[in-house]
Amino acid sequence: MKPAFVAALIALTLPIAALADSGRTPSPPGAKVFIIEPKDGATVSSPVTIKFGVEGMEIAPAGSDKANSGHHHLLIDASLPDLNEAIPKDETHIHYGKGQTEASVELKPGKHTLQLLLGDKNHIPHDPPVKSDVVTITVK
């Protein structure tokens, strides 16, 4: 093999090896998740119906090893968790591991922030992470 070809081959495989070492599943370029409803700034009543959107990836149940897929996690009044670890499961990090694309959530009156974060088969964020913008709502 010619040295230039070998160098190019090594350069192409380095990012793949780095991803494998991180333990995170790669996400395709341009993949995104977003909150369809409620809209940012909305005033709503509890329980709040939240509709999840996705582009460039498929929604699959947790444990599914299908390429370019993941499942939703809803972050309520929480910042992004450590992206190299499994997403916590508690009252501020809600898992939708059955592949749900909509949820009804009880929230106390007041302002709340909502954000989606896609997790892979093991609930670990993809690389790069597929996350929505933060939506702020007021529950009356």
C-alpha positions in Angstrom: 0.0 0.0 0.0 1.1 3.5 -0.7 2.0 5.7 2.4 -0.6 8.4 1.5 -3.4 5.8 1.3 -2.4 4.3 4.6 -2.3 7.7 6.2 -5.7 8.5 4.9 -7.1 5.2 6.1 -5.7 5.8 9.6 -7.1 9.3 9.7 -10.6 8.0 8.8 -10.5 5.3 11.5 -9.3 7.5 14.3 -12.7 9.2 14.9 -14.4 5.9 14.9 -12.0 4.4 17.4 -12.4 7.5 19.7 -16.1 7.1 19.7 -15.8 3.4 20.5 -13.5 4.3 23.5 -16.0 6.9 24.8 -18.8 4.3 25.2 -21.2 6.6 23.5 -23.2 5.7 20.4 -22.6 8.0 17.4 -25.6 10.1 16.2 -26.0 11.0 12.5 -25.2 14.5 11.3 -28.2 16.9 11.6 -30.2 14.7 14.0 -32.4 16.6 16.4 -35.1 16.3 18.9 -37.6 19.1 19.9 -40.7 19.7 21.9 -43.7 20.1 19.6 -46.0 21.1 22.5 -46.2 23.1 24.7 -44.5 26.0 23.0 -41.9 28.0 24.7 -43.6 30.7 26.9 -46.9 28.9 27.0 -49.2 29.0 30.1 -50.7 25.5 30.6 -52.7 23.5 33.2 -51.6 20.4 34.9 -51.4 17.6 33.8 -49.3 18.9 31.0 -49.3 17.0 27.7 -45.9 17.1 26.1 -45.4 16.0 22.5 -41.9 15.0 21.4 -40.5 15.4 17.9 -37.4 13.9 16.2 -35.7 14.3 12.9 -32.8 12.3 11.4 -33.2 9.4 13.8 -35.7 6.8 14.7 -37.3 6.2 18.1 -36.8 2.7 19.4 -37.3 1.1 22.8 -34.4 1.0 25.3 -32.3 -2.0 24.7 -32.7 -1.8 20.9 -29.4 -1.9 19.1 -30.8 -0.4 15.9 -28.5 2.1 14.2 -29.4 5.8 14.3 -32.1 5.2 16.9 -32.7 6.1 20.6 -35.5 7.0 23.0 -36.6 10.2 24.7 -35.7 11.4 28.2 -37.5 14.5 29.5 -35.6 16.8 31.8 -37.8 18.9 34.0 -36.2 21.8 35.8 -32.8 20.2 35.3 -29.6 20.9 33.4 -28.0 18.3 31.1 -26.5 15.4 33.0 -23.0 14.0 32.5 -23.0 13.1 28.9 -20.6 10.1 29.4 -22.9 8.4 31.9 -26.4 6.9 31.8 -29.1 9.5 32.2 -30.3 9.5 35.8 -33.8 8.2 36.4 -35.6 10.4 39.0 -38.4 13.0 39.2 -36.4 15.5 37.1 -35.1 12.9 34.5 -38.0 10.9 33.1 -37.3 8.0 30.9 -39.5 7.0 28.0 -37.8 3.7 27.3 -40.8 2.1 25.5 -40.4 4.5 22.6 -43.1 6.9 23.7 -43.4 10.2 21.7 -45.9 11.9 24.1 -46.4 12.2 27.8 -48.8 13.6 30.4 -46.9 15.1 33.3 -48.2 16.5 36.6 -46.4 19.7 37.4 -47.0 22.2 40.3 -48.1 25.7 39.6 -45.2 28.0 38.6 -42.5 28.3 36.0 -40.8 25.1 34.7 -38.2 24.2 32.1 -38.5 21.2 29.8 -35.8 19.7 27.6 -35.5 16.4 25.7 -32.3 14.4 25.5 -32.1 11.3 23.4 -30.5 8.2 24.9 -29.1 5.1 23.3 -30.0 1.5 24.1 -28.3 1.9 27.5 -29.8 5.4 28.3 -26.4 7.1 27.5 -26.6 10.3 25.4 -25.3 10.0 21.8 -22.1 11.6 20.5 -22.7 14.3 19.7 -25.7 14.6 22.1 -29.2 14.9 20.5 -30.9 17.4 22.7 -33.7 19.9 22.3 -33.7 23.6 23.1 -35.0 24.4 26.6 -38.7 25.3 26.7 -40.0 27.4 29.6 -43.7 27.1 30.5 -45.9 28.4 33.3 -48.4 26.1 35.0 -51.4 27.9 36.3 
